Structures are given as structure tokens and as C-alpha cells.
Amino acid sequence: MLLYSLLLVSLSPLPSQDEVRDRVPLRPEEDLSRAVQESAGGLSPLSGGWTREDLAAEVSHALHFMGAFLAEGGDSGPLRDVLAPGVAITPWFSDELQVVVLGAGSSPEGGTAPGSGPGVGMDAFVLSLEGLRRRWSAQEVDVHFKVLGVEGGAERLTTPVRMEVRGGSEASLVGATASFVCSWAPSDRGLRLDRLQVDEYVETASPRALFVDRTALALPGDIFAGQLEPGIDTWREQIDAYLGVGVLGHHGLCIADVNQDGLEDLYLCQPGGLPNRLLLREPGGTFRDISARAGVDILDPSSGALLVDLDGDGDPDLVAVAGDELVFMENRGEGLYRARSRFSALSVTSLTAVDVDMDGDLDVYACAYLSPYDGQAVPLPYHEAENGQRNLMLVNEGKFTFVDRTEALGLGAGNSAFSFAAAWEDYDIDGDPDLYVANDFGSNNLYRNDGGQFKDVAKALGVEDVGAGMGVDWADVDGDGWMDLYVSNMFSSAGRRVSFQEGFQPGASPVERARFQRHARGNSLFLNRAGQGFEDVTEQAGVGVGRWAWGGVFLEYDNDGRPDLFVPNGFVTGPGPGDL
């Protein structure tokens, strides 16, 4: 029998999302005590001596008017107020603009848009932006800028900038990214833009939405509206914190045909106090909840699960995180389960399965992570933390008995990091599975399997990828028969600006400074060079900026035979413009 946590729920009605947000003031410091206000004031970049962050804020403010004009057009007066009289702009794109039409490859588009060419003076600058804006004039778009650095002195500043444009509807989508460098001149009214040098412009278009959100229609109403839609903030107000409702919502899902009817079913993991859900897919595309009847409605905090055949009988069994344990459950047929064994496993974030010992049954590898955001640990040192939780290699001995073979197999080396995800692949094509582990706050691991014994070769093969490792996946990107590697990390424009300033980590060695700086760079794509090493081709491939990426995966969505990338991302969101 599973031991379930006690669910303590307020008898008062659940507040709506808007009601929850209304309780959080846009300027929360006004309602804080003096001591807390003083502490919060120390979070300002200026209090740490990062004076260029004040300049970055001024640049962002000026770019806001440029973004508003690109999105809405109309009165150019506010835009002209942040331009120098002799402002210059280079062309946004060449005469043969490559427009990526989703689902149809790239299509050369001859000529430039009216007024989008080079020019000098405010009128030419406004005309260039107007020409660019007309490309999206039939769409409602959002325009966002990221200031990547602040360089130069008092007489002239330069700021590399990334622009993202996205908008449209289900009937038609449009998007663009651009990289350019702005030069700024001081004036009695603050900084004024006097040159915009475009380095790259890429435009995408689609005649229709390729993916449409149908969650509310597919899931049972009591599951979607009653449990999922309210969100973590709501449940943190309703459920006792002791039960384990974390602030970040690290809860996985898995898919398999649990009742062998030819349709894929869905298992959802949930925070402590909310039941995990097993949803059977119906022929019409909707789902039916059988969680309680199947015996898998776990109430303990559940960060991840696997649906895999552990006993070799042809149907998917279940491994699920249940608090500080892994529960191994046998599929008894028709998607009904019973618990067969448990294993103590602290702070597990994700699970993977593989036949590690090549004996014909699946074994389980568990990644573990002590969350700094929930007060579990402070990563030390930040750029190469070694005080994390131990990952586990659990070998299947049959009859749902699993034994910890982590050290015995050589997977104990470098096994004290903050691990988010792992993925198995025979990268060297020698017939046995190798393992890549993505770690937050430091280096990743690539464990090469040498006949049943593992050795960490990440550094030797060039895939340590020091950073905020949050996901990993393998695919043959270039079609040469060797599996390539994509690692999800964190892209932070503020991190890039601060970490490259002279005053950042003044006592650190150049190697240490580079490791800190790498934390803000973004995702990485490594091409496999015949199993002998990997080449970092992130910049050439244009796949580095995935924002705060959590677990990018390869998928072949357009049936052209080449692996595409889907990168989920985000951290803290909300209605206020000052949110992260």
C-alpha cells in the first residue's frame, strides 16, 4: 500500500488568478518593515557598484520608444525625442532577404522594404523603421529588446542589442530577430541614439499556427480548471507548506500506452498535497482520469516519473518520485497498478531508464538537486558547485528489486553536483550506452561506458559546458551518423552585462571569470566528431538564445527528415513590468 501525505486544504473558496495577483502590490517594498526595506535596497545593482546598470536601464528606456513605434506606428514624436539629430542607420537586411516560412523552408525575397535602407538624420531613421514595421502591419506584434552589454566611456557608449518581434494569430504568425549595435551620445536630456548598425536580421512567417493549445478541451474539466489552471501561487496559499508545494513547480510528466489500446496516455506529476494524475486518452482526443482507480494518485511531492517496462511483460510499469522515495509500481493490466518496491532517494529531479548492464532489463538513473530557491542549499562555489545531492544508478535485479550500483559502475566521479537532467546515448557507437548529465552551477558530466565501467570524459571531449545546466538531448543534427548533443542552460542579458565588467570578481583568475561569464551565455549545440570529441557550433547554428531554458528536446515536427528543436523556458512571470 502506498503511504499518502495528508492533504490540508482551506475550506474557503479558491481565489482566482487575478485575485491572487491583486494581493501583490506593484511596489511591495512600500508594505515592508524598515529592516526588510533596507535589505531589499541592497539588491539594487547600483548598491553593488554596478553603475553601468544604470546606463543599461536608460538605454532600455530609450529603446522602449523604438519598440512602441515598430509595434504600433503612429506618432513618431516620442521616438524622435531619444534620437540624436544626425542619427544614422544601416540597412536591416540585404537585397536578397531570406524569409523562413515555417513548413516550407526558406524563400528568397528580392529587394528591401520601402524606407528600410541606410540613412542619416531623424527622418531617414523613422522612415527605415516605418519600412520595417510595414512588413508586419497586418499583425499585432510585440517588440522586445535585450541590452547585452554597455561599452565605452563618457563621450560615447555602445550597446550590443538583441531584438525579438513576435505576433499574429492562429491564422497567421510573424516573427523576427535582429542583432545590432547602438551608439549613444550624451546630451543635456540624457543619452541619445546616434547610430544603429545592424549585424543580423532573420524573419520567420507562417500562414497558420503550427501548434494550437487545446489543453482545456482535451483534459477533464475538474482536472484542468480544478487543479492545473489555478497555478502554484494559488496552491501555496491553500496547502500547508510542510507538504511540499515548491515555488518553482518542478513537476514532470510521461507518456505511454498504459492500457495497450493503441493510444498514448498521460501521467502528470504534482506538488505535495495534490494528487498525481493518470489520464487515459479516448479515441476522440480527450482524456479520462483513472488516477484513483489505477492506484497512482500519489499525494507526496512528485517531481518526475517514468512509464517503462521493468518486468519484461510488454506493458509499461511506473516509477514515480514520492517525496523522498522512488516507488516502483507494476502494471497489472488495463493501466491498473500496484506498488512492488520502494527506494530511498532524496531530492530527485528527473528519471531516465536504460539497460546499463546489458542483461535484458531496464535500469533506472535518478538525478538529484538541492534547490537554492527553496532554501535547501547554497551552491558552493557558484561556478563549480560540489555540495549537491548524489545521483543514483539503480540496477534492476528482477521482481522489482533495485540495487544502488552508482559507485561500483564508476558513476560516482563528479557526482556531488546540482543535477537537473540526464540522457543516455551510444555516442561513440561501440555498442553500449553512455550517459550525459546536465548540472546547474558548474560542469556537466559525460560518462563513457567502457565495457560496463564508466569514466567521465566531458572535459577531454569538450562538453563540460560550464553553466546552468537544465536539460539535455541527443540527435544526429548534421546527418553524418553520429549523435550530436544539445544542452539547455540559462541566457541572461543582465548576467552578460555584469560579468564582463572590470569590477566583476576582481580576485578571480581568468579561467574562473570565464566560468562565471559562461553561466549567462545560453544553450549549447555540440557536433559529434566521430566519437573522438565534440565541436561547439552554437553560434553558427543560432540556437544559443533559449532564454531561461529548462529542457530543450529534438523533435521532427514537419516530417522533412531533420531534427527540429523545441525549447521550453521561463522562470518567474507576472503582470508587473519589473518582474524577472
C-alpha positions as CSV (number, residue, x, y, z in Angstrom):
1,M,0.0,0.0,0.0
2,L,1.2,3.5,-0.8
3,L,1.6,5.9,2.1
4,Y,-0.1,9.2,1.2
5,S,0.6,12.6,2.6
6,L,-2.2,14.4,4.5
7,L,-4.0,17.0,2.3
8,L,-4.8,20.1,4.3
9,V,-6.9,22.5,2.3
10,S,-8.6,25.7,3.4
11,L,-12.4,25.5,3.4
12,S,-12.6,28.9,1.9
13,P,-13.2,29.2,-1.9
14,L,-10.1,29.2,-4.1
15,P,-9.2,32.8,-5.2
16,S,-8.9,33.5,-8.9
17,Q,-5.6,34.2,-10.5
18,D,-6.4,37.9,-10.7
19,E,-7.4,38.0,-7.0
20,V,-4.1,36.4,-6.1
21,R,-2.2,38.9,-8.2
22,D,-4.1,41.8,-6.8
23,R,-2.8,41.0,-3.3
24,V,0.8,41.6,-4.5
25,P,1.5,45.3,-4.8
26,L,3.5,46.5,-7.8
27,R,5.8,48.2,-5.3
28,P,5.9,45.7,-2.5
29,E,8.7,47.5,-0.6
30,E,6.1,50.1,0.5
31,D,4.4,47.5,2.7
32,L,7.6,46.0,4.2
33,S,9.3,46.7,7.5
34,R,12.2,49.2,7.7
35,A,14.7,46.3,8.1
36,V,13.4,44.4,5.1
37,Q,13.3,47.6,3.0
38,E,17.0,48.1,3.8
39,S,17.8,44.6,2.9
40,A,15.8,44.8,-0.3
41,G,17.6,48.0,-1.2
42,G,20.9,46.1,-1.2
43,L,19.6,44.1,-4.2
44,S,19.9,47.2,-6.4
45,P,22.8,46.8,-8.9
46,L,23.9,50.4,-8.0
47,S,24.4,49.4,-4.4
48,G,27.0,46.9,-5.5
49,G,28.9,49.4,-7.6
50,W,27.5,48.3,-11.0
51,T,27.0,51.9,-12.3
52,R,26.7,50.7,-15.9
53,E,23.5,49.0,-15.0
54,D,22.0,52.5,-14.6
55,L,23.2,53.3,-18.1
56,A,21.7,50.0,-19.3
57,A,18.3,51.0,-17.8
58,E,18.5,54.3,-19.6
59,V,19.2,52.6,-22.9
60,S,16.3,50.2,-22.3
61,H,14.1,53.1,-21.6
62,A,15.1,54.8,-24.9
63,L,14.6,51.5,-26.9
64,H,11.1,51.2,-25.4
65,F,10.1,54.1,-27.7
66,M,11.6,52.5,-30.7
67,G,9.8,49.3,-29.9
68,A,6.5,51.1,-29.4
69,F,6.9,52.7,-32.9
70,L,7.8,49.4,-34.5
71,A,4.7,47.7,-33.0
72,E,2.2,50.5,-33.4
73,G,3.4,53.2,-35.8
74,G,1.6,56.5,-35.5
75,D,3.2,59.5,-33.8
76,S,7.0,59.4,-34.1
77,G,7.5,62.3,-31.6
78,P,8.4,60.1,-28.6
79,L,10.9,58.2,-30.8
80,R,12.5,61.4,-32.1
81,D,13.0,62.6,-28.5
82,V,15.6,59.8,-28.0
83,L,17.4,60.3,-31.3
84,A,20.4,62.5,-32.0
85,P,19.9,65.0,-34.8
86,G,22.4,63.2,-37.1
87,V,21.4,59.7,-36.2
88,A,22.5,57.1,-38.8
89,I,21.1,53.6,-39.5
90,T,22.3,50.8,-41.7
91,P,20.0,48.5,-43.8
92,W,18.0,46.0,-41.8
93,F,18.7,43.3,-44.4
94,S,20.4,42.7,-47.8
95,D,18.8,42.8,-51.2
96,E,18.0,39.1,-51.0
97,L,16.3,38.7,-47.7
98,Q,15.9,35.1,-46.6
99,V,12.5,34.7,-45.0
100,V,12.0,31.4,-43.2
101,V,8.5,30.3,-44.0
102,L,7.6,27.7,-41.4
103,G,6.7,24.4,-43.0
104,A,8.1,25.5,-46.4
105,G,11.8,26.2,-45.8
106,S,13.5,29.4,-46.8
107,S,12.3,31.7,-49.6
108,P,14.5,34.4,-51.0
109,E,12.6,37.7,-51.2
110,G,14.1,40.2,-53.5
111,G,14.6,43.9,-52.7
112,T,14.2,45.7,-49.5
113,A,11.1,47.1,-47.8
114,P,10.4,50.8,-48.6
115,G,12.4,53.1,-46.5
116,S,14.3,50.2,-44.8
117,G,17.7,51.1,-46.3
118,P,20.5,53.2,-44.8
119,G,20.1,56.9,-43.9
120,V,21.2,59.8,-41.8
121,G,19.0,62.0,-39.8
122,M,15.8,61.6,-37.8
123,D,13.6,61.5,-40.9
124,A,15.6,58.7,-42.5
125,F,15.7,56.8,-39.2
126,V,12.0,57.0,-38.8
127,L,11.4,56.1,-42.5
128,S,13.7,53.0,-42.1
129,L,11.7,51.8,-39.0
130,E,8.4,52.5,-40.8
131,G,9.5,50.3,-43.7
132,L,10.4,47.5,-41.4
133,R,7.1,47.9,-39.5
134,R,5.1,47.6,-42.7
135,R,6.3,44.1,-43.1
136,W,4.1,43.2,-40.0
137,S,1.4,45.9,-40.4
138,A,-1.4,43.4,-40.7
139,Q,-0.4,41.8,-37.5
140,E,-0.4,42.8,-33.8
141,V,3.2,42.3,-32.7
142,D,5.2,42.6,-29.5
143,V,8.7,44.0,-29.8
144,H,11.3,43.3,-27.1
145,F,14.9,44.3,-26.6
146,K,17.7,42.8,-24.6
147,V,20.7,45.0,-23.9
148,L,23.7,42.6,-23.9
149,G,26.4,45.0,-22.8
150,V,27.4,48.6,-22.1
151,E,30.8,49.6,-23.5
152,G,32.8,52.7,-24.0
153,G,33.2,55.9,-22.0
154,A,31.5,59.2,-21.1
155,E,31.8,60.7,-24.6
156,R,30.2,57.7,-26.4
157,L,28.6,54.4,-25.3
158,T,28.0,51.4,-27.4
159,T,25.5,48.7,-26.6
160,P,25.0,45.4,-28.4
161,V,21.3,44.7,-28.5
162,R,19.1,41.7,-29.4
163,M,15.6,42.5,-30.8
164,E,12.7,40.0,-30.9
165,V,9.4,40.5,-32.7
166,R,6.5,38.1,-32.4
167,G,2.8,38.2,-33.0
168,G,-0.1,37.3,-35.2
169,S,-3.0,34.9,-34.6
170,E,-3.8,31.2,-35.3
171,A,-4.5,32.2,-38.9
172,S,-1.1,33.8,-39.5
173,L,2.1,34.2,-37.5
174,V,5.1,36.5,-37.9
175,G,8.4,36.8,-36.1
176,A,11.8,38.3,-36.4
177,T,15.1,38.5,-34.5
178,A,17.8,41.1,-35.0
179,S,21.2,41.7,-33.6
180,F,22.6,45.3,-33.8
181,V,24.9,47.7,-32.1
182,C,23.7,51.1,-30.9
183,S,26.0,54.1,-30.3
184,W,24.8,56.7,-27.8
185,A,25.9,60.3,-27.3
186,P,25.3,62.2,-24.1
187,S,23.1,65.3,-24.1
188,D,21.5,67.7,-21.6
189,R,18.5,65.4,-21.8
190,G,20.3,62.2,-21.3
191,L,21.6,59.6,-23.8
192,R,20.6,60.0,-27.4
193,L,20.9,57.3,-30.1
194,D,23.2,58.5,-32.9
195,R,23.9,55.2,-34.8
196,L,22.3,51.8,-35.3
197,Q,24.5,49.2,-37.0
198,V,22.5,46.0,-38.0
199,D,24.6,42.8,-37.8
200,E,21.9,40.3,-38.5
201,Y,18.2,40.2,-39.3
202,V,16.2,36.9,-39.5
203,E,12.5,36.9,-40.3
204,T,10.0,34.0,-39.9
205,A,6.5,33.6,-41.1
206,S,3.7,31.0,-41.1
207,P,0.4,31.1,-42.9
208,R,-1.1,29.4,-39.8
209,A,-0.3,28.4,-36.3
210,L,1.6,25.1,-36.3
211,F,0.6,24.2,-32.8
212,V,-2.6,25.2,-31.0
213,D,-3.3,25.0,-27.3
214,R,-6.2,22.5,-26.7
215,T,-5.4,21.6,-23.1
216,A,-8.7,22.9,-21.7
217,L,-10.7,20.9,-24.3
218,A,-8.7,17.7,-24.0
219,L,-8.5,17.3,-20.2
220,P,-11.4,16.7,-17.9
221,G,-12.8,19.9,-16.5
222,D,-12.2,19.1,-12.9
223,I,-8.5,18.3,-13.6
224,F,-7.8,21.4,-15.7
225,A,-9.9,24.1,-14.1
226,G,-9.9,22.5,-10.6
227,Q,-6.3,21.5,-10.3
228,L,-3.9,22.7,-13.1
229,E,-5.2,26.1,-14.1
230,P,-5.1,27.8,-10.6
231,G,-1.3,27.6,-10.6
232,I,1.4,27.2,-8.0
233,D,0.8,30.6,-6.3
234,T,-2.8,29.7,-5.6
235,W,-2.0,26.3,-4.1
236,R,0.8,27.7,-2.0
237,E,-1.8,29.8,-0.3
238,Q,-4.2,26.8,0.2
239,I,-1.9,23.9,1.2
240,D,0.3,23.6,4.2
241,A,3.9,24.3,3.2
242,Y,5.1,21.2,5.0
243,L,3.5,19.1,2.3
244,G,5.9,20.3,-0.3
245,V,4.4,22.9,-2.7
246,G,7.7,24.3,-4.1
247,V,7.9,27.8,-5.5
248,L,9.2,26.8,-9.0
249,G,6.8,24.0,-10.0
250,H,9.4,21.4,-10.9
251,H,6.9,18.6,-11.8
252,G,7.4,16.2,-14.7
253,L,5.1,14.1,-16.9
254,C,5.5,11.0,-19.0
255,I,3.6,9.3,-21.9
256,A,2.9,5.7,-22.7
257,D,0.1,3.4,-23.8
258,V,-0.7,2.1,-20.3
259,N,-3.8,0.0,-21.2
260,Q,-2.5,-1.3,-24.6
261,D,-5.3,0.2,-26.7
262,G,-3.0,1.8,-29.3
263,L,-3.5,5.3,-27.8
264,E,-0.8,7.2,-25.8
265,D,-1.8,8.0,-22.2
266,L,-0.5,10.8,-19.9
267,Y,0.8,10.7,-16.4
268,L,1.1,14.1,-14.6
269,C,3.2,14.7,-11.5
270,Q,2.1,17.3,-9.0
271,P,3.2,19.2,-5.9
272,G,2.7,17.7,-2.4
273,G,-0.9,17.7,-1.4
274,L,-2.2,17.5,-4.9
275,P,-2.8,14.0,-6.5
276,N,-0.7,12.8,-9.4
277,R,-3.0,12.1,-12.4
278,L,-3.2,9.2,-14.9
279,L,-5.2,10.3,-17.9
280,L,-6.3,7.7,-20.5
281,R,-6.7,9.0,-24.0
282,E,-10.0,8.5,-25.7
283,P,-10.4,7.9,-29.4
284,G,-11.8,11.4,-29.9
285,G,-8.6,13.0,-28.5
286,T,-9.9,13.8,-25.0
287,F,-8.6,12.2,-21.8
288,R,-10.3,10.3,-18.9
289,D,-9.0,10.4,-15.3
290,I,-8.4,6.9,-13.8
291,S,-5.8,8.0,-11.2
292,A,-7.6,6.8,-8.1
293,R,-8.9,3.5,-9.7
294,A,-5.4,2.8,-11.0
295,G,-3.8,3.4,-7.6
296,V,-1.3,6.0,-8.8
297,D,-2.8,9.2,-7.3
298,I,0.3,9.9,-5.2
299,L,-0.1,12.9,-2.8
300,D,3.6,13.2,-1.9
301,P,5.7,15.8,-3.8
302,S,6.4,14.3,-7.2
303,S,9.0,15.8,-9.4
304,G,9.1,13.1,-12.1
305,A,8.1,9.7,-13.3
306,L,8.8,7.0,-15.9
307,L,6.4,4.7,-17.7
308,V,8.7,1.8,-18.9
309,D,8.5,-2.0,-18.9
310,L,10.5,-3.0,-15.9
311,D,9.5,-6.7,-15.7
312,G,9.6,-7.6,-19.4
313,D,5.9,-8.5,-19.8
314,G,5.2,-6.0,-22.6
315,D,3.3,-3.2,-20.8
316,P,4.6,0.0,-19.1
317,D,5.2,-0.1,-15.4
318,L,5.6,3.1,-13.4
319,V,8.5,4.6,-11.5
320,A,7.4,7.8,-9.6
321,V,9.0,10.2,-7.2
322,A,7.0,10.2,-4.0
323,G,8.6,12.7,-1.6
324,D,12.0,11.2,-0.6
325,E,11.3,7.9,-2.2
326,L,11.0,6.2,-5.6
327,V,8.0,4.0,-5.9
328,F,8.2,1.1,-8.4
329,M,4.7,0.0,-9.5
330,E,3.7,-3.0,-11.6
331,N,1.2,-2.6,-14.4
332,R,-1.4,-5.3,-13.7
333,G,-3.2,-4.8,-17.0
334,E,-5.6,-2.1,-18.3
335,G,-3.5,0.6,-16.7
336,L,-4.1,-0.6,-13.1
337,Y,-1.1,-0.6,-10.8
338,R,0.2,-1.9,-7.5
339,A,3.3,-0.8,-5.6
340,R,6.0,-3.5,-5.6
341,S,9.0,-1.8,-4.0
342,R,10.5,1.5,-2.8
343,F,13.9,3.1,-2.7
344,S,15.1,6.0,-0.6
345,A,16.1,8.8,-3.0
346,L,16.5,12.4,-1.8
347,S,15.7,15.5,-3.9
348,V,15.2,13.7,-7.2
349,T,14.5,16.0,-10.2
350,S,14.3,13.6,-13.1
351,L,14.5,9.9,-14.1
352,T,15.9,8.0,-17.1
353,A,15.9,4.3,-17.9
354,V,18.4,2.2,-19.8
355,D,19.7,-1.4,-19.8
356,V,23.0,-0.3,-18.3
357,D,24.4,-3.8,-17.6
358,M,23.2,-5.3,-20.9
359,D,21.3,-8.1,-19.1
360,G,18.0,-7.6,-20.9
361,D,16.0,-5.5,-18.4
362,L,15.8,-1.8,-17.8
363,D,17.7,0.0,-15.0
364,V,16.9,3.5,-13.6
365,Y,19.1,6.6,-13.2
366,A,17.9,9.3,-10.9
367,C,19.2,12.9,-11.0
368,A,19.1,14.9,-7.7
369,Y,19.1,18.6,-6.9
370,L,19.2,20.6,-3.7
371,S,17.1,23.7,-4.5
372,P,18.6,27.1,-3.5
373,Y,15.2,28.6,-4.2
374,D,13.5,26.6,-1.5
375,G,16.4,27.1,1.0
376,Q,17.8,23.5,0.7
377,A,21.4,24.6,-0.1
378,V,23.7,27.4,-1.3
379,P,25.8,26.2,-4.3
380,L,29.5,26.4,-3.3
381,P,31.4,27.6,-5.2
382,Y,28.8,29.1,-7.5
383,H,30.7,28.5,-10.8
384,E,31.6,24.9,-9.8
385,A,29.4,23.7,-7.0
386,E,30.4,20.5,-5.3
387,N,27.9,20.4,-2.4
388,G,24.8,19.0,-4.2
389,Q,22.9,15.8,-3.8
390,R,24.2,12.4,-5.0
391,N,22.6,10.9,-8.2
392,L,21.7,7.2,-8.2
393,M,22.2,4.4,-10.7
394,L,19.7,1.7,-9.7
395,V,20.2,-1.7,-11.3
396,N,17.2,-4.0,-11.9
397,E,17.8,-7.3,-10.2
398,G,14.3,-8.7,-11.2
399,K,11.0,-8.9,-9.5
400,F,11.0,-5.1,-8.9
401,T,14.2,-5.2,-6.8
402,F,16.6,-2.4,-7.5
403,V,20.2,-2.1,-6.1
404,D,22.4,1.1,-6.0
405,R,25.4,0.4,-8.2
406,T,26.5,4.0,-8.7
407,E,30.0,3.7,-7.2
408,A,30.5,0.1,-8.5
409,L,29.9,1.2,-12.1
410,G,32.2,4.3,-11.8
411,L,29.4,6.8,-11.8
412,G,30.5,8.3,-8.5
413,A,33.1,10.6,-10.1
414,G,31.8,14.2,-10.1
415,N,28.6,13.0,-8.5
416,S,28.1,15.8,-6.0
417,A,26.7,18.4,-8.3
418,F,23.2,20.0,-8.7
419,S,21.8,17.7,-11.4
420,F,18.6,18.5,-13.4
421,A,18.6,16.0,-16.2
422,A,20.4,13.1,-17.9
423,A,20.2,11.4,-21.2
424,W,21.6,8.1,-22.5
425,E,23.1,7.6,-25.9
426,D,25.8,5.4,-27.5
427,Y,27.8,8.5,-28.8
428,D,30.9,6.5,-29.7
429,I,29.0,3.7,-31.4
430,D,30.7,0.9,-29.5
431,G,27.5,-0.9,-28.6
432,D,26.9,0.2,-25.0
433,P,25.1,3.2,-23.6
434,D,26.9,6.3,-22.5
435,L,25.5,9.0,-20.1
436,Y,25.4,12.8,-20.2
437,V,24.3,14.6,-17.0
438,A,23.3,18.3,-17.1
439,N,24.3,20.1,-13.8
440,D,23.3,23.5,-12.6
441,F,26.1,25.8,-11.1
442,G,29.1,24.1,-12.8
443,S,30.4,21.5,-15.2
444,N,28.4,18.7,-16.8
445,N,29.4,15.1,-17.0
446,L,29.8,12.8,-20.0
447,Y,30.3,9.3,-18.6
448,R,31.7,7.0,-21.3
449,N,30.8,3.3,-20.9
450,D,33.9,1.1,-21.3
451,G,32.5,-2.4,-21.2
452,G,30.4,-1.8,-18.1
453,Q,32.6,0.7,-16.3
454,F,32.1,4.4,-16.7
455,K,34.6,7.3,-16.9
456,D,33.8,11.0,-17.0
457,V,35.3,12.3,-20.3
458,A,33.4,15.6,-20.5
459,K,36.4,17.8,-20.2
460,A,38.6,15.7,-22.5
461,L,35.9,15.7,-25.3
462,G,35.0,19.4,-24.9
463,V,31.4,19.1,-23.5
464,E,31.8,20.3,-19.8
465,D,29.6,23.2,-20.8
466,V,30.0,25.0,-17.5
467,G,26.8,26.9,-16.8
468,A,23.2,26.5,-15.5
469,G,22.6,23.0,-17.0
470,M,18.9,22.3,-17.0
471,G,18.3,19.8,-19.9
472,V,20.0,17.6,-22.4
473,D,19.0,15.7,-25.6
474,W,20.8,13.8,-28.4
475,A,20.1,13.7,-32.2
476,D,22.0,13.4,-35.4
477,V,21.8,17.0,-36.4
478,D,24.1,17.0,-39.4
479,G,23.1,13.6,-40.8
480,D,26.6,12.1,-40.5
481,G,25.5,9.0,-38.5
482,W,26.9,10.3,-35.2
483,M,24.7,11.5,-32.4
484,D,25.1,15.2,-31.5
485,L,24.4,16.9,-28.2
486,Y,22.2,19.9,-27.2
487,V,22.3,21.3,-23.6
488,S,19.8,23.7,-22.2
489,N,21.2,26.4,-20.0
490,M,20.4,30.0,-19.0
491,F,20.6,33.1,-21.1
492,S,20.7,36.3,-19.1
493,S,21.3,39.7,-20.7
494,A,21.9,41.2,-17.2
495,G,24.3,38.4,-16.4
496,R,26.3,39.1,-19.6
497,R,26.4,42.8,-18.8
498,V,27.6,42.5,-15.2
499,S,30.0,39.5,-15.6
500,F,32.0,41.3,-18.3
501,Q,32.6,44.5,-16.3
502,E,36.0,45.2,-15.0
503,G,34.9,45.1,-11.3
504,F,33.4,41.7,-11.6
505,Q,35.2,39.0,-9.4
506,P,38.4,41.1,-9.3
507,G,40.3,38.4,-7.3
508,A,39.3,35.5,-9.6
509,S,41.6,34.0,-12.2
510,P,40.8,34.5,-15.9
511,V,39.6,30.8,-16.0
512,E,37.2,31.4,-13.1
513,R,35.9,34.7,-14.6
514,A,35.2,32.9,-17.8
515,R,33.3,30.2,-16.0
516,F,31.1,32.8,-14.3
517,Q,30.6,34.6,-17.7
518,R,29.6,31.3,-19.3
519,H,26.7,30.9,-16.9
520,A,24.8,33.7,-18.8
521,R,25.6,32.6,-22.3
522,G,22.7,30.3,-23.1
523,N,22.3,26.9,-24.6
524,S,24.9,24.8,-26.4
525,L,24.9,22.6,-29.5
526,F,27.9,20.2,-29.9
527,L,28.6,18.3,-33.1
528,N,30.0,14.8,-32.6
529,R,33.3,14.3,-34.4
530,A,33.3,10.6,-35.0
531,G,33.2,9.8,-31.3
532,Q,36.6,11.4,-30.7
533,G,35.4,14.8,-29.5
534,F,32.7,17.4,-29.9
535,E,32.7,20.8,-31.7
536,D,30.7,23.7,-30.2
537,V,28.7,25.1,-33.1
538,T,26.1,27.0,-31.1
539,E,26.7,30.4,-32.6
540,Q,26.8,29.2,-36.2
541,A,23.6,27.3,-35.7
542,G,21.8,30.2,-34.0
543,V,20.5,28.0,-31.2
544,G,22.1,29.6,-28.1
545,V,19.4,32.1,-27.0
546,G,16.7,29.9,-25.5
547,R,16.0,32.4,-22.7
548,W,15.9,30.7,-19.3
549,A,15.7,27.2,-20.8
550,W,14.7,24.2,-18.9
551,G,14.8,21.1,-21.2
552,G,15.2,21.6,-24.9
553,V,14.3,18.4,-26.9
554,F,14.7,17.4,-30.5
555,L,11.5,16.6,-32.4
556,E,10.7,16.1,-36.1
557,Y,7.5,18.1,-36.3
558,D,7.4,18.9,-40.0
559,N,8.3,15.4,-41.5
560,D,11.3,16.6,-43.5
561,G,13.7,14.0,-42.0
562,R,15.7,16.5,-40.0
563,P,15.5,17.0,-36.2
564,D,14.0,20.3,-35.1
565,L,14.3,21.8,-31.6
566,F,11.7,22.7,-29.0
567,V,13.0,24.7,-26.0
568,P,10.6,25.4,-23.1
569,N,11.7,28.4,-21.0
570,G,10.8,30.7,-18.2
571,F,11.4,31.4,-14.5
572,V,9.1,33.9,-12.7
573,T,6.3,35.6,-14.5
574,G,3.7,38.1,-13.6
575,P,1.8,41.2,-14.7
576,G,4.3,43.8,-13.4
577,P,7.0,45.2,-15.8
578,G,9.6,44.8,-13.1
579,D,9.1,41.0,-12.8
580,L,12.0,38.8,-13.7
